[in-house]
């Protein structure tokens, strides 16, 4: 007897309908659960933020209670601008408000006192300033005093003699450095300006050169042009005074007398001098 398949009239059977209903419920519940979870997370974050704000506010209130004079605030201050025309007017009419003028840089350097260090004081000068880091200013070109830069060093040395007197140090004292191969200046004028600024004025490269070198402690580096003008410009107004120095010409390996005799400048070759006798005399 052959088998047969019976078809039921009226649609799917009862079991099929039950499975369809269960599948629909599952599909409906999945997004609902995700949404509930997201809203729950947002609520938790919001609650945490509320607690944090409450803690911060309580800390501020506690600080104000424990501070004797209240919150240590500062009075209002107007910051100046280039186009500010109402700042002073507003500050004058507003209690507790101050107006600060914009700084235009350091005050101009005023040389009130210059102490020329004599030769017998050079030991003190070296002890006080010998370990300083020095900055120097030489030729300044078109931005400096061109006459100083182009004037022959012997002429400037004669004016230094008239303005300050004898140098602090000359080749007569520094000649021993020649044996070690170190270049030695013809002369050095050591100065103390305004009781605090250590300064040196020295030749550039002997009597054959032009101009002078101005040296100061590195902390005064930015004031060197002002120092140069204040200390060296007066040299151009004084009459030269007679002098004579030793100088060792490293290029030709010989000693020289160089100076001014009151009427003419001179450079003459000499035999190696006895430096123990001190400085030369006219």
Secondary structure, DSSP 8 states (H G I E B T S, - for coil): --------TTSS-HHHHHHHHHHHHHHHHHHHHHHHHHHHHHHHHHHHHHHHHHHHHHHHHHHHHH-TTSS-----EE---TT-SSHHHHHHHSTT-EE-----SS-------EEE--GGGHHHHHHHHTT--EEEE---GGGS-HHHHHSBHHHHHHHHHHHH-S-SEEHHHHGGGGGGT----SEEEEEEETTTEEEEEEESSSTTSBSEEEEEEGGGGGGHHHHHHHHHGGGGGS----EEEEEEETTTTEEEEEEE-SS-EEEEEE----GGG-S---
